[in-house]
């Protein structure tokens, strides 16, 4: 087993409870942690034996482009997609952070983390 982490993926997206968030948008940072079988790739040096990072990034990007009211919904959709696309994943954790959330004060970010 191995752990693959794709960290600091940055997106501009339109997630949020307030109508203005769905129009104006905001910056989001996504961190992904995948526990998967890596022994074939480690031995054979062949992408066919590995979890393709580009496909993983594309899944996150596509789901981030779909507006949602809640970060929990976005994270859940991403987990569902990974479950369908990659049967080799034993565990997945995703953290989505909204930068400068509109909460009436100076807040760096708010984050939601889901794991399966």
CNS distance restraints for C-alpha pairs under 8 A (distance, minus, plus):
assign (resid   1 and name CA) (resid  35 and name CA) 6.82 0.50 0.50
assign (resid   1 and name CA) (resid  36 and name CA) 5.59 0.50 0.50
assign (resid   1 and name CA) (resid  37 and name CA) 4.51 0.50 0.50
assign (resid   1 and name CA) (resid  38 and name CA) 5.65 0.50 0.50
assign (resid   1 and name CA) (resid  39 and name CA) 6.79 0.50 0.50
assign (resid   2 and name CA) (resid  35 and name CA) 5.70 0.50 0.50
assign (resid   2 and name CA) (resid  36 and name CA) 5.51 0.50 0.50
assign (resid   2 and name CA) (resid  37 and name CA) 5.88 0.50 0.50
assign (resid   2 and name CA) (resid  38 and name CA) 5.37 0.50 0.50
assign (resid   2 and name CA) (resid  39 and name CA) 7.79 0.50 0.50
assign (resid   3 and name CA) (resid  33 and name CA) 6.84 0.50 0.50
assign (resid   3 and name CA) (resid  34 and name CA) 5.56 0.50 0.50
assign (resid   3 and name CA) (resid  35 and name CA) 4.56 0.50 0.50
assign (resid   3 and name CA) (resid  36 and name CA) 6.31 0.50 0.50
assign (resid   4 and name CA) (resid  33 and name CA) 5.82 0.50 0.50
assign (resid   4 and name CA) (resid  34 and name CA) 5.08 0.50 0.50
assign (resid   4 and name CA) (resid  35 and name CA) 6.46 0.50 0.50
assign (resid   4 and name CA) (resid  36 and name CA) 7.56 0.50 0.50
assign (resid   5 and name CA) (resid  31 and name CA) 7.40 0.50 0.50
assign (resid   5 and name CA) (resid  32 and name CA) 5.56 0.50 0.50
assign (resid   5 and name CA) (resid  33 and name CA) 4.45 0.50 0.50
assign (resid   5 and name CA) (resid  34 and name CA) 6.25 0.50 0.50
assign (resid   6 and name CA) (resid  31 and name CA) 5.91 0.50 0.50
assign (resid   6 and name CA) (resid  32 and name CA) 5.13 0.50 0.50
assign (resid   6 and name CA) (resid  33 and name CA) 6.58 0.50 0.50
assign (resid   6 and name CA) (resid  53 and name CA) 7.89 0.50 0.50
assign (resid   7 and name CA) (resid  30 and name CA) 6.64 0.50 0.50
assign (resid   7 and name CA) (resid  31 and name CA) 4.32 0.50 0.50
assign (resid   7 and name CA) (resid  32 and name CA) 6.09 0.50 0.50
assign (resid   8 and name CA) (resid  29 and name CA) 5.62 0.50 0.50
assign (resid   8 and name CA) (resid  30 and name CA) 5.72 0.50 0.50
assign (resid   8 and name CA) (resid  31 and name CA) 5.64 0.50 0.50
assign (resid   9 and name CA) (resid  29 and name CA) 5.46 0.50 0.50
assign (resid   9 and name CA) (resid  30 and name CA) 5.01 0.50 0.50
assign (resid   9 and name CA) (resid  31 and name CA) 6.51 0.50 0.50
assign (resid  10 and name CA) (resid  27 and name CA) 7.05 0.50 0.50
assign (resid  10 and name CA) (resid  28 and name CA) 5.69 0.50 0.50
assign (resid  10 and name CA) (resid  29 and name CA) 4.61 0.50 0.50
assign (resid  10 and name CA) (resid  30 and name CA) 6.43 0.50 0.50
assign (resid  11 and name CA) (resid  27 and name CA) 5.80 0.50 0.50
assign (resid  11 and name CA) (resid  28 and name CA) 5.24 0.50 0.50
assign (resid  11 and name CA) (resid  29 and name CA) 6.48 0.50 0.50
assign (resid  11 and name CA) (resid  61 and name CA) 7.63 0.50 0.50
assign (resid  11 and name CA) (resid  64 and name CA) 7.33 0.50 0.50
assign (resid  12 and name CA) (resid  25 and name CA) 6.70 0.50 0.50
assign (resid  12 and name CA) (resid  26 and name CA) 5.59 0.50 0.50
assign (resid  12 and name CA) (resid  27 and name CA) 4.56 0.50 0.50
assign (resid  12 and name CA) (resid  28 and name CA) 6.16 0.50 0.50
assign (resid  13 and name CA) (resid  25 and name CA) 5.34 0.50 0.50
assign (resid  13 and name CA) (resid  26 and name CA) 5.73 0.50 0.50
assign (resid  13 and name CA) (resid  27 and name CA) 6.46 0.50 0.50
assign (resid  13 and name CA) (resid  28 and name CA) 7.05 0.50 0.50
assign (resid  13 and name CA) (resid  64 and name CA) 6.42 0.50 0.50
assign (resid  13 and name CA) (resid  65 and name CA) 6.18 0.50 0.50
assign (resid  13 and name CA) (resid  67 and name CA) 7.34 0.50 0.50
assign (resid  14 and name CA) (resid  21 and name CA) 6.00 0.50 0.50
assign (resid  14 and name CA) (resid  22 and name CA) 4.59 0.50 0.50
assign (resid  14 and name CA) (resid  23 and name CA) 6.63 0.50 0.50
assign (resid  14 and name CA) (resid  24 and name CA) 7.04 0.50 0.50
assign (resid  14 and name CA) (resid  25 and name CA) 4.20 0.50 0.50
assign (resid  14 and name CA) (resid  26 and name CA) 6.36 0.50 0.50
assign (resid  14 and name CA) (resid  65 and name CA) 7.69 0.50 0.50
assign (resid  14 and name CA) (resid  66 and name CA) 7.84 0.50 0.50
assign (resid  14 and name CA) (resid  67 and name CA) 5.40 0.50 0.50
assign (resid  14 and name CA) (resid  68 and name CA) 7.24 0.50 0.50
assign (resid  15 and name CA) (resid  21 and name CA) 6.34 0.50 0.50
assign (resid  15 and name CA) (resid  22 and name CA) 5.80 0.50 0.50
assign (resid  15 and name CA) (resid  25 and name CA) 6.79 0.50 0.50
assign (resid  15 and name CA) (resid  26 and name CA) 7.62 0.50 0.50
assign (resid  15 and name CA) (resid  67 and name CA) 5.33 0.50 0.50
assign (resid  15 and name CA) (resid  68 and name CA) 4.87 0.50 0.50
assign (resid  15 and name CA) (resid  69 and name CA) 5.45 0.50 0.50
assign (resid  15 and name CA) (resid  70 and name CA) 6.62 0.50 0.50
assign (resid  15 and name CA) (resid  71 and name CA) 7.03 0.50 0.50
assign (resid  16 and name CA) (resid  21 and name CA) 5.24 0.50 0.50
assign (resid  16 and name CA) (resid  22 and name CA) 6.12 0.50 0.50
assign (resid  16 and name CA) (resid  68 and name CA) 6.46 0.50 0.50
assign (resid  16 and name CA) (resid  69 and name CA) 4.44 0.50 0.50
assign (resid  16 and name CA) (resid  70 and name CA) 5.87 0.50 0.50
assign (resid  16 and name CA) (resid  71 and name CA) 7.56 0.50 0.50
assign (resid  17 and name CA) (resid  21 and name CA) 7.06 0.50 0.50
assign (resid  17 and name CA) (resid  22 and name CA) 7.83 0.50 0.50
assign (resid  17 and name CA) (resid  69 and name CA) 4.60 0.50 0.50
assign (resid  17 and name CA) (resid  70 and name CA) 6.54 0.50 0.50
assign (resid  18 and name CA) (resid  22 and name CA) 6.91 0.50 0.50
assign (resid  18 and name CA) (resid  69 and name CA) 7.77 0.50 0.50
assign (resid  19 and name CA) (resid  23 and name CA) 6.61 0.50 0.50
assign (resid  20 and name CA) (resid  24 and name CA) 5.77 0.50 0.50
assign (resid  20 and name CA) (resid  25 and name CA) 7.67 0.50 0.50
assign (resid  21 and name CA) (resid  25 and name CA) 5.01 0.50 0.50
assign (resid  21 and name CA) (resid  26 and name CA) 7.07 0.50 0.50
assign (resid  22 and name CA) (resid  67 and name CA) 7.06 0.50 0.50
assign (resid  22 and name CA) (resid  69 and name CA) 8.00 0.50 0.50
assign (resid  26 and name CA) (resid  98 and name CA) 7.13 0.50 0.50
assign (resid  26 and name CA) (resid  99 and name CA) 7.04 0.50 0.50
assign (resid  26 and name CA) (resid 100 and name CA) 7.98 0.50 0.50
assign (resid  27 and name CA) (resid  98 and name CA) 6.21 0.50 0.50
assign (resid  27 and name CA) (resid  99 and name CA) 5.64 0.50 0.50
assign (resid  28 and name CA) (resid  96 and name CA) 6.80 0.50 0.50
assign (resid  28 and name CA) (resid  97 and name CA) 5.42 0.50 0.50
assign (resid  28 and name CA) (resid  98 and name CA) 4.64 0.50 0.50
assign (resid  28 and name CA) (resid  99 and name CA) 5.85 0.50 0.50
assign (resid  29 and name CA) (resid  96 and name CA) 5.86 0.50 0.50
assign (resid  29 and name CA) (resid  97 and name CA) 5.11 0.50 0.50
assign (resid  29 and name CA) (resid  98 and name CA) 6.72 0.50 0.50
assign (resid  29 and name CA) (resid  99 and name CA) 7.58 0.50 0.50
assign (resid  30 and name CA) (resid  94 and name CA) 7.11 0.50 0.50
assign (resid  30 and name CA) (resid  95 and name CA) 5.66 0.50 0.50
assign (resid  30 and name CA) (resid  96 and name CA) 4.60 0.50 0.50
assign (resid  30 and name CA) (resid  97 and name CA) 6.36 0.50 0.50
assign (resid  31 and name CA) (resid  94 and name CA) 5.78 0.50 0.50
assign (resid  31 and name CA) (resid  95 and name CA) 5.15 0.50 0.50
assign (resid  31 and name CA) (resid  96 and name CA) 6.64 0.50 0.50
assign (resid  32 and name CA) (resid  92 and name CA) 7.42 0.50 0.50
assign (resid  32 and name CA) (resid  93 and name CA) 5.90 0.50 0.50
assign (resid  32 and name CA) (resid  94 and name CA) 4.65 0.50 0.50
assign (resid  32 and name CA) (resid  95 and name CA) 6.54 0.50 0.50
assign (resid  33 and name CA) (resid  92 and name CA) 5.67 0.50 0.50
assign (resid  33 and name CA) (resid  93 and name CA) 5.09 0.50 0.50
assign (resid  33 and name CA) (resid  94 and name CA) 6.41 0.50 0.50
assign (resid  34 and name CA) (resid  89 and name CA) 6.55 0.50 0.50
assign (resid  34 and name CA) (resid  90 and name CA) 7.67 0.50 0.50
assign (resid  34 and name CA) (resid  91 and name CA) 5.95 0.50 0.50
assign (resid  34 and name CA) (resid  92 and name CA) 4.64 0.50 0.50
assign (resid  34 and name CA) (resid  93 and name CA) 6.61 0.50 0.50
assign (resid  35 and name CA) (resid  89 and name CA) 5.77 0.50 0.50
assign (resid  35 and name CA) (resid  90 and name CA) 5.49 0.50 0.50
assign (resid  35 and name CA) (resid  91 and name CA) 5.00 0.50 0.50
assign (resid  35 and name CA) (resid  92 and name CA) 6.27 0.50 0.50
assign (resid  36 and name CA) (resid  51 and name CA) 7.93 0.50 0.50
assign (resid  36 and name CA) (resid  88 and name CA) 5.61 0.50 0.50
assign (resid  36 and name CA) (resid  89 and name CA) 4.51 0.50 0.50
assign (resid  36 and name CA) (resid  90 and name CA) 5.61 0.50 0.50
assign (resid  36 and name CA) (resid  91 and name CA) 7.25 0.50 0.50
assign (resid  37 and name CA) (resid  50 and name CA) 7.98 0.50 0.50
assign (resid  37 and name CA) (resid  88 and name CA) 6.21 0.50 0.50
assign (resid  37 and name CA) (resid  89 and name CA) 7.26 0.50 0.50
assign (resid  38 and name CA) (resid  42 and name CA) 6.07 0.50 0.50
assign (resid  38 and name CA) (resid  49 and name CA) 7.65 0.50 0.50
assign (resid  38 and name CA) (resid  50 and name CA) 6.38 0.50 0.50
assign (resid  39 and name CA) (resid  43 and name CA) 6.07 0.50 0.50
assign (resid  40 and name CA) (resid  44 and name CA) 5.83 0.50 0.50
assign (resid  40 and name CA) (resid  45 and name CA) 7.84 0.50 0.50
assign (resid  40 and name CA) (resid  49 and name CA) 5.42 0.50 0.50
assign (resid  40 and name CA) (resid  50 and name CA) 7.20 0.50 0.50
assign (resid  41 and name CA) (resid  45 and name CA) 5.14 0.50 0.50
assign (resid  41 and name CA) (resid  46 and name CA) 5.62 0.50 0.50
assign (resid  41 and name CA) (resid  47 and name CA) 6.73 0.50 0.50
assign (resid  41 and name CA) (resid  48 and name CA) 7.73 0.50 0.50
assign (resid  41 and name CA) (resid  49 and name CA) 4.81 0.50 0.50
assign (resid  41 and name CA) (resid  50 and name CA) 5.13 0.50 0.50
assign (resid  44 and name CA) (resid  49 and name CA) 7.53 0.50 0.50
assign (resid  45 and name CA) (resid  49 and name CA) 7.90 0.50 0.50
assign (resid  46 and name CA) (resid  50 and name CA) 6.97 0.50 0.50
assign (resid  47 and name CA) (resid  51 and name CA) 7.44 0.50 0.50
assign (resid  47 and name CA) (resid  52 and name CA) 6.84 0.50 0.50
assign (resid  51 and name CA) (resid  56 and name CA) 7.90 0.50 0.50
assign (resid  51 and name CA) (resid  86 and name CA) 7.79 0.50 0.50
assign (resid  52 and name CA) (resid  56 and name CA) 6.45 0.50 0.50
assign (resid  53 and name CA) (resid  57 and name CA) 6.10 0.50 0.50
assign (resid  54 and name CA) (resid  58 and name CA) 6.14 0.50 0.50
assign (resid  55 and name CA) (resid  59 and name CA) 6.28 0.50 0.50
assign (resid  56 and name CA) (resid  60 and name CA) 6.57 0.50 0.50
assign (resid  56 and name CA) (resid  82 and name CA) 7.76 0.50 0.50
assign (resid  57 and name CA) (resid  61 and name CA) 6.13 0.50 0.50
assign (resid  58 and name CA) (resid  62 and name CA) 6.06 0.50 0.50
assign (resid  59 and name CA) (resid  63 and name CA) 6.30 0.50 0.50
assign (resid  59 and name CA) (resid  78 and name CA) 7.07 0.50 0.50
assign (resid  59 and name CA) (resid  81 and name CA) 7.12 0.50 0.50
assign (resid  59 and name CA) (resid  82 and name CA) 7.64 0.50 0.50
assign (resid  60 and name CA) (resid  64 and name CA) 6.06 0.50 0.50
assign (resid  60 and name CA) (resid  78 and name CA) 6.26 0.50 0.50
assign (resid  61 and name CA) (resid  65 and name CA) 6.37 0.50 0.50
assign (resid  62 and name CA) (resid  66 and name CA) 7.09 0.50 0.50
assign (resid  63 and name CA) (resid  74 and name CA) 6.74 0.50 0.50
assign (resid  63 and name CA) (resid  77 and name CA) 7.00 0.50 0.50
assign (resid  63 and name CA) (resid  78 and name CA) 6.31 0.50 0.50
assign (resid  64 and name CA) (resid  74 and name CA) 6.86 0.50 0.50
assign (resid  68 and name CA) (resid  73 and name CA) 6.69 0.50 0.50
assign (resid  68 and name CA) (resid  74 and name CA) 6.53 0.50 0.50
assign (resid  69 and name CA) (resid  73 and name CA) 7.61 0.50 0.50
assign (resid  70 and name CA) (resid  74 and name CA) 6.83 0.50 0.50
assign (resid  71 and name CA) (resid  75 and name CA) 6.12 0.50 0.50
assign (resid  71 and name CA) (resid  96 and name CA) 6.88 0.50 0.50
assign (resid  71 and name CA) (resid 112 and name CA) 6.41 0.50 0.50
assign (resid  72 and name CA) (resid  76 and name CA) 6.00 0.50 0.50
assign (resid  72 and name CA) (resid 112 and name CA) 6.43 0.50 0.50
assign (resid  72 and name CA) (resid 113 and name CA) 7.91 0.50 0.50
assign (resid  72 and name CA) (resid 114 and name CA) 7.56 0.50 0.50
assign (resid  73 and name CA) (resid  77 and name CA) 6.18 0.50 0.50
assign (resid  74 and name CA) (resid  78 and name CA) 6.33 0.50 0.50
assign (resid  75 and name CA) (resid  79 and name CA) 6.25 0.50 0.50
assign (resid  75 and name CA) (resid  94 and name CA) 6.56 0.50 0.50
assign (resid  75 and name CA) (resid  95 and name CA) 7.50 0.50 0.50
assign (resid  75 and name CA) (resid  96 and name CA) 7.01 0.50 0.50
assign (resid  75 and name CA) (resid 112 and name CA) 7.81 0.50 0.50
assign (resid  75 and name CA) (resid 113 and name CA) 7.56 0.50 0.50
assign (resid  75 and name CA) (resid 114 and name CA) 6.55 0.50 0.50
assign (resid  76 and name CA) (resid  80 and name CA) 6.19 0.50 0.50
assign (resid  76 and name CA) (resid 114 and name CA) 7.23 0.50 0.50
assign (resid  77 and name CA) (resid  81 and name CA) 6.23 0.50 0.50
assign (resid  78 and name CA) (resid  82 and name CA) 6.30 0.50 0.50
assign (resid  79 and name CA) (resid  83 and name CA) 6.22 0.50 0.50
assign (resid  79 and name CA) (resid  92 and name CA) 7.24 0.50 0.50
assign (resid  79 and name CA) (resid  94 and name CA) 7.66 0.50 0.50
assign (resid  79 and name CA) (resid 115 and name CA) 7.93 0.50 0.50
assign (resid  79 and name CA) (resid 116 and name CA) 7.55 0.50 0.50
assign (resid  80 and name CA) (resid  84 and name CA) 6.43 0.50 0.50
assign (resid  81 and name CA) (resid  85 and name CA) 6.08 0.50 0.50
assign (resid  82 and name CA) (resid  86 and name CA) 5.68 0.50 0.50
assign (resid  83 and name CA) (resid  87 and name CA) 6.46 0.50 0.50
assign (resid  83 and name CA) (resid  89 and name CA) 7.41 0.50 0.50
assign (resid  91 and name CA) (resid 115 and name CA) 7.26 0.50 0.50
assign (resid  91 and name CA) (resid 116 and name CA) 5.50 0.50 0.50
assign (resid  92 and name CA) (resid 115 and name CA) 5.57 0.50 0.50
assign (resid  92 and name CA) (resid 116 and name CA) 5.40 0.50 0.50
assign (resid  93 and name CA) (resid 113 and name CA) 6.96 0.50 0.50
assign (resid  93 and name CA) (resid 114 and name CA) 5.74 0.50 0.50
assign (resid  93 and name CA) (resid 115 and name CA) 4.21 0.50 0.50
assign (resid  93 and name CA) (resid 116 and name CA) 6.56 0.50 0.50
assign (resid  94 and name CA) (resid 113 and name CA) 5.53 0.50 0.50
assign (resid  94 and name CA) (resid 114 and name CA) 5.57 0.50 0.50
assign (resid  94 and name CA) (resid 115 and name CA) 6.47 0.50 0.50
assign (resid  95 and name CA) (resid 111 and name CA) 6.58 0.50 0.50
assign (resid  95 and name CA) (resid 112 and name CA) 5.59 0.50 0.50
assign (resid  95 and name CA) (resid 113 and name CA) 4.21 0.50 0.50
assign (resid  95 and name CA) (resid 114 and name CA) 6.66 0.50 0.50
assign (resid  96 and name CA) (resid 111 and name CA) 5.45 0.50 0.50
assign (resid  96 and name CA) (resid 112 and name CA) 5.43 0.50 0.50
assign (resid  96 and name CA) (resid 113 and name CA) 6.49 0.50 0.50
assign (resid  97 and name CA) (resid 109 and name CA) 6.08 0.50 0.50
assign (resid  97 and name CA) (resid 110 and name CA) 5.46 0.50 0.50
assign (resid  97 and name CA) (resid 111 and name CA) 4.08 0.50 0.50
assign (resid  97 and name CA) (resid 112 and name CA) 6.53 0.50 0.50
assign (resid  98 and name CA) (resid 109 and name CA) 5.33 0.50 0.50
assign (resid  98 and name CA) (resid 110 and name CA) 5.39 0.50 0.50
assign (resid  98 and name CA) (resid 111 and name CA) 6.30 0.50 0.50
assign (resid  99 and name CA) (resid 107 and name CA) 8.00 0.50 0.50
assign (resid  99 and name CA) (resid 108 and name CA) 5.86 0.50 0.50
assign (resid  99 and name CA) (resid 109 and name CA) 4.31 0.50 0.50
assign (resid  99 and name CA) (resid 110 and name CA) 6.78 0.50 0.50
assign (resid 100 and name CA) (resid 106 and name CA) 7.37 0.50 0.50
assign (resid 100 and name CA) (resid 107 and name CA) 5.69 0.50 0.50
assign (resid 100 and name CA) (resid 108 and name CA) 5.17 0.50 0.50
assign (resid 100 and name CA) (resid 109 and name CA) 5.34 0.50 0.50
assign (resid 100 and name CA) (resid 110 and name CA) 7.90 0.50 0.50
assign (resid 101 and name CA) (resid 107 and name CA) 6.65 0.50 0.50
assign (resid 101 and name CA) (resid 108 and name CA) 7.53 0.50 0.50
assign (resid 101 and name CA) (resid 109 and name CA) 6.16 0.50 0.50
assign (resid 101 and name CA) (resid 110 and name CA) 6.75 0.50 0.50
assign (resid 103 and name CA) (resid 107 and name CA) 7.64 0.50 0.50
